């Protein structure tokens, strides 16, 4: 009854998504409704345009990089499972996640390491595992628009890379990145709790 | 075949009789009160009965859900995620932006304003059935009965009334237009307009509660209200005599517009004139400065919002310098959702949906008049009026533009954020360089 019924049974591949992401049935339902609300023309997938229309995201300095993280490998569409997979990084860490895990099972998407990996790839544009000075400069330019001069931005980028770079190769590797953030409560700062 | 003949004439005469009875009832109970502006209280009684039925229906569903040991999924409109109240200074900004960006993807303030509001209990309309699955046989029967009543009894009745109302408006205003200008013409024009709007109100079974009617707009003022649907016009105009502002349309709307302007001066713009903001402002200013002319009715949001929030007001009407009379309109979605999602439904589909709902129930608050202070500019004044309307109607006050329904956000907003971030990192860098 009603064309807008969105029961869990309607979500495609709900069981495999649940296993992969760790989201509860209720959370997935809520996210599915959100996916469909963002998909205004009801295509069944989201394009960059759909995400760019979120006003608060378009004005976020990291907005473009966040949107890119939904479209890996040059794809132009993201379906619901891809959508939720990215959001899974921000699932709060609960007790069952930190328990003793079978080492053969992959690390849950919302572990501290994976959260840091997500933040890292916002800067690592070519995905080579290092943030070069050039990449840092490019991302900073994206974030400040025309508000800062080239010289000033270069010195800021230089300093940022130097502070984190330990082995002196002029780039920030993932380990150096995690080291610079080791004191930060990433588990809490990069978690978004979905209300029941 | 010959056997059918006597039954045929009986059937025809029965039909004729019932139609006559129906029309007499219509006339006595609906049209005559509309003409004189009185009410028998039929609609209020209807509303109370419906509420009892809805409460019963929800109880049945809750019982059904408990039997099956599932939680009845109750949708909520407060948001999907828990917002973290930490401020920017306390953390590394980039991580903060990353998190905030993700939050907006999961739930942002604007997207949900452009789809219909979700209800907590079911009102027996399949169009609002989002998650209510536990529907027993009894409920289905009740729903079926509801469909029968709404489509076979209420719909024809409402269409007949709407037809009467609109034709009376067109004919009445044209006739009044032939009279010479003077007190008589004004008096008749006012009452023709009011009468026809009241009939239209009954055509939609709109149950309206007006508050603070002493603040109603006066001549030379501008009436601003939040916009949810085209019905807002009918609701306000049935309680006051306004000059309308709008674009000239073709078809039936055009006929109505041309007839209305014969009886009293409304402000209709050609499509080409609408783009010229100075021309629009000039014509509006001329209108308000003439104290004999009626108060103008304007909806500054520029588009229909789903009645849970008020969006940015366009500053045009606030630059004119007239007294502004704010009005807050809040619909009760329990009986029928009045929001017009123009990207989903056309006008005719929308009107049909309205006429097959149970009723349109709303409250109208007339707020005290406001004028622009000397140290305020038009934008600040517009925001002040908007906050007053949002507060009164219990709606969320948003800074965002209603144009976000269709377009991307303006670059100016993005530049502001970029400036803020730039100041932070440049300042940070300079501090560190010095140390």
Interface residues (C-beta under 8 A of the other chain):
Chain A: X1 X2 X3 X4 X5 X6 X7 X26 X29 X30 X31 X34 X37 X38 X40 X51 X52 X53 X54 X55 X56 X57 X58 X59 X60 X61 X62 X63 X66 X87 X90 X118 X119 X122 X140 X143 X144 X145 X146 X147 X148 X152 X155 X156 X159 X181 X184 X186 X189 X190 X192 X193 X194 X195
Chain B: X73 X76 X78 X79 X80 X81 X82 X84 X86 X91 X92 X94 X95 X96 X97 X98 X99 X100 X101 X102 X103 X104 X105 X106 X107 X108 X109 X110 X111 X112 X115 X126 X127 X128 X129 X130 X131 X132 X133 X135 X143 X343 X400 X404 X408 X409 X413 X414 X415 X416 X417 X418 X419 X421 X422 X425 X426 X429 X432 X433
